[in-house]
Structure formats: C-alpha cells, structure tokens
Amino acid sequence: MINIKVDDLRPAMVWLNKKKGMGKEKIAELFEIEKKTVTRAVRRYEEQGDFKDRPRSGRPVTATTEAREEEMKALLDGGGGQGFWSTL
C-alpha cells in the first residue's frame, strides 16, 4: 500500500483540472483554496515538470524530530544536569 497524503496529491489534481479546461476560480472553489494557489501549482508544474517544493535557502535540518523532542524535554526538566539554566 502506498502512503500518500491528500495534500501531496492536491497540486496534481489542480493541474489536471486546469488541463481539462476548468477555470482557476472553479478549481479554487472545488478544492477550497485560493486562486493564487491554483496559479502557483500550475506554474510549478509547467516550469519544473513536477509538483515538488523548490529547494529552500538556509541551513538544512541536522537532527531528527525525535532528537529535538528529547533535547527539549531535557531542557524543560532542568537542563538534564547539563547546566543549561542560570541560577542568577
């Protein structure tokens, strides 16, 4: 079984309806999204040939969510003996 979220399919569904001749306003109404979202999805497919997000600037994530959750728990539990909290 393939695990795909509906949100991942939405840009493809938008593009297919546009290709069938449906107007942007009608597509936006059908999917309960803004007209500019329809425009963006269609443009992205026409420019890139797929619906993937464009690369983002900035430093890539280096830790897993689980690791970050453990780190936050340690910080909230008094620093986990690491001396993170000031006694001033």
Secondary structure as the mmCIF struct_conf table of DSSP 4:
data_model
#
loop_
_struct_conf.conf_type_id
_struct_conf.id
_struct_conf.beg_label_comp_id
_struct_conf.beg_label_asym_id
_struct_conf.beg_label_seq_id
_struct_conf.end_label_comp_id
_struct_conf.end_label_asym_id
_struct_conf.end_label_seq_id
HELX_RH_AL_P HELX_RH_AL_P1 VAL A 6 LYS A 19
TURN_TY1_P TURN_TY1_P1 LYS A 20 GLY A 21
HELX_RH_AL_P HELX_RH_AL_P2 LYS A 24 PHE A 31
TURN_TY1_P TURN_TY1_P2 GLU A 32 GLU A 32
HELX_RH_AL_P HELX_RH_AL_P3 LYS A 35 GLN A 48
BEND BEND1 GLY A 49 ASP A 50
HELX_LH_PP_P HELX_LH_PP_P1 LYS A 52 PRO A 55
BEND BEND2 GLY A 58 GLY A 58
HELX_LH_PP_P HELX_LH_PP_P2 ARG A 59 VAL A 61
BEND BEND3 ALA A 63 ALA A 63
HELX_RH_AL_P HELX_RH_AL_P4 THR A 65 LEU A 76
TURN_TY1_P TURN_TY1_P3 ASP A 77 GLY A 78
HELX_RH_3T_P HELX_RH_3T_P1 GLY A 79 GLY A 81
BEND BEND4 GLN A 82 GLN A 82
BEND BEND5 TRP A 85 TRP A 85
#
